Structures are given as structure tokens and as C-alpha cells.
């Protein structure tokens, strides 16, 4: 099935697929664009180069009209649909490359975007636990420390040939283990934050806002929400939204789920909308509609070496098939 869809996605034009699907708006998602070595990311997912990103943007501009977050939200809020096929460009995690690499390209092409920030990481105050995992993998491989790590932590690593796989499986609740391993092998996350400054600073964010870019919240420190209690889900959401709105004087409350909104039940959505914790939220389920019209599903475009055309065409075909089967809506009935 997937191979057949992939073949179709190569031969059918995006314009044709958009017309038959009546897909008016898509919301692509990226994290980082870079031609440099990014050890905190490279072991987690493929990093798109500037050239590939520009190719993606040229494809999007050929088939869709770029819209700002404000126009997108106003359309959703008023019920006045955007008439032309459009795209809202989004970025997660608030990495510095949004300022140094992405923003200059977008300004040159006249494309607006919204970037979602983890309130606990702005100004490089702390580091996402998955980025710690990637840094550890990079450091262990570069210095050939597999045996040392395996011997030092026998309860964590059963065999030294499984160290990388084990590190990649460490979850938010056990992230303290990453600090212990780093201390043992002489890797300082604090030094990395100070010297590399992987995240946007307060000054950079304010400058980007003045240039027309939008920002939203992405939780405090990027946990997988499905692993949290409802109370902690609400805490992470409310506090990150309030912090970012106050810090940057935003008059809107936008929130994007860290990782995914899969496994989040209706109690969460009912409370955040009723209590006005957020005006609009974003998931990562691809080209699907949602039980809650204020929860917008996005299309991740960092999928190995796949182009935006391949990913988006495939998503449209899948959405058409799921719609025919009555299975293209995220229901949050967990």
C-alpha cells in the first residue's frame, strides 16, 4: 500500500491532488535547517540543508500561497475560509538556526512563519533531554567510550553494543540518567549551552517579532504529553503559554504539542479551551482533520531525504483514502 502511494505521489501533480482533495490549507513543520554539524540533533532525525529547504520552499510557493499566523488564525476564528490553497509555515523548539539561517531565507522569499518555544530553554537556560541523548551518542562514538559507559552503568546498559539504542530509548522521566552519564564521561551540557548557544535568545526573539515573525509556546521543557498526568499536561501548557505571552507581549495564545498530541484525551482539550489557556493548538498527525477545530494537525517535513513534494503529495493521497473510509479525523477518545 505505502509503495503504491509513494509511486502515485511521484507521478501525480500537487495541483491536481489539491483540486480533487479540496485541500485549502496545509501546515508544514520543521525544527532546524543547517549546513553545519549539529551534534545535539543529528542522531535524532535528518537535518535539512539550506539547499533542500529552499527547494522545499520553492515547491510550496509554486503550489500554495504563504499566509501569516495571524491571517490563518483569523480565518479559523471567523469562519472565513482562505480561498486559495495556502500554507502556514511552522518551526518547533526555538533553535538558534531559526534566527541565523531560516529567517533570512524567509524574509528574502516573503514567507511568514511561526516558531514555537519551550519557555524553559529560552536564553539557553537548559537543554532538551533528547538533545542531551544526541550529544552523548556523538561524544561516546567520537571518543570510543562504549565499553567505559557499559561498565560504569551495568544496570542501564546490558551490553556495550546496545548503548546507542538504549540511550535513544531513555524517556523524560528518566532523563536524570543522562546527566549522570555525562558527568562520568566528562561531557558538560552546561558548557555546550554556554559555548554553542543552541537556542534563541530573548533579544533574537524580540528582533524577529519586530520583523513580522510570530511565536507560540511548546511546553516548558518538552515532555511527551501522553506520559504525563492531566494535571501536569495542563501545568506545562498554561505556564509555558503565560510565560511566553508575558515575556514577548503577545496578544494571542498559540501552543504546539511537544512530540505529538497522540494519546491526549478530550478532558485536556475541554479544559484548555474553556479556561482560555490557549486560543489555538497544533499537533503533528499529518493531513488530518481534528475533533477540535482549534487543534490543527501539521505535516512534519523532516523525513529522511524526502522532499516536500514527496511528503505532501503522499499525505494528500493518504488523506483522500482515509476520508473515503471515514478515518481521517483525530478524535482524542483515549
Secondary structure, DSSP 8 states (H G I E B T S, - for coil): -HHHHHHHHHHS-HHHHHHHHT--EE-EEE--B-SS--TTTTTTS--B-HHHHHHHHHHHHHHSEE--HHHHHHHHHH----SS-EE-EEEES-BTHIIIIIHHHHHHHT--EEEEE-TTTGGG-S--HHHHHHHHHHHHHHHT-HHHHHHHTTTT-SSGGGHHHHHHH--GGGTHHHHHHHHHHT--HHHHHHHH--B--HHHHHHHHHTT-EEEE--SS---GGGS-HHHHHHHHHHHHHHHHHHTT-SS-EEE-SS--TT--HHHHHHHHHTTS-SEEEE--SS-EESSTTEEE-EE--STT--HHHHHHHHHHHHHHHHHTT--EE----
